[in-house]
Amino acid sequence: MTQTARHGERLLGSIRPRYIKNAARALLQHYPDEFTTDFETNKRLVEQYTDVESKKVRNRIAGYLVRLVRTRMRIEAEMAEDTEEAGDAE
């Protein structure tokens, strides 16, 4: 059986542990321009910047970093779009 469960029509995934989120956010705060949307690149950077010995934990941190970077890029794009629209309205 998989770790996902049905809720209505949406398929829900597993929840990341807080230590994964905290580690990823701390890395992103210390090295904001280093991480990308590429998992393999982030995996090597996590290995370089941390002392995580577990491959599984390293990969989970790198995966969450991809999500955080994508979210940040989407928010920045929306803000730029709103700024352009405000400039057009004047």
C-alpha positions in Angstrom: 0.0 0.0 0.0 1.3 3.5 -0.8 1.6 6.3 1.7 -1.0 8.4 -0.1 -4.7 8.6 0.9 -7.7 9.7 -1.0 -9.6 12.7 0.3 -12.5 13.5 -1.9 -11.0 13.8 -5.4 -7.6 14.9 -4.3 -4.7 12.5 -3.6 -2.8 13.6 -0.5 0.9 12.9 0.0 3.0 12.4 3.1 3.9 15.3 5.4 7.6 16.3 5.6 9.1 16.3 9.1 9.8 19.7 10.7 13.6 19.0 10.8 13.6 18.7 7.0 11.7 22.0 6.6 13.9 23.8 9.2 17.1 22.6 7.6 16.0 23.6 4.1 14.8 27.0 5.2 18.0 27.6 7.1 20.1 26.7 4.0 18.0 28.9 1.8 18.4 31.8 4.2 22.2 31.4 4.4 22.7 30.7 0.7 19.7 32.4 -1.1 21.2 32.5 -4.6 22.9 29.1 -4.5 19.9 26.8 -4.8 18.0 26.1 -8.0 15.0 24.2 -9.2 17.3 21.3 -10.1 17.2 18.5 -7.6 20.7 17.1 -8.5 22.3 20.5 -8.0 20.6 21.0 -4.7 21.6 17.5 -3.6 25.3 18.3 -4.1 24.9 21.7 -2.4 23.2 20.1 0.6 26.0 17.6 0.8 28.6 20.5 0.6 26.9 22.9 3.1 25.7 20.4 5.8 27.0 17.4 7.7 24.0 15.3 7.0 25.2 11.7 6.8 22.0 10.0 5.7 21.4 9.9 1.9 17.6 9.8 2.5 17.6 13.0 4.7 19.9 14.8 2.2 17.6 14.0 -0.7 14.5 15.0 1.3 16.1 18.4 2.1 17.2 18.9 -1.5 13.7 18.0 -2.7 12.1 20.5 -0.3 14.5 23.1 -1.5 13.3 22.6 -5.0 9.8 23.3 -3.8 10.8 26.4 -1.8 12.8 27.9 -4.8 9.9 27.3 -7.2 7.5 28.9 -4.7 9.8 31.9 -4.3 10.1 32.3 -8.1 6.3 32.1 -8.5 5.8 34.7 -5.8 8.4 37.0 -7.3 6.8 36.6 -10.8 3.4 37.5 -9.4 4.8 40.6 -7.7 6.5 41.7 -10.8 3.3 41.2 -12.7 1.3 43.2 -10.2 3.9 46.0 -10.4 3.6 46.1 -14.2 -0.2 46.2 -13.9 0.0 49.1 -11.4 2.3 50.9 -13.7 0.0 50.4 -16.7 -3.0 51.7 -14.7 -1.3 55.1 -14.1 
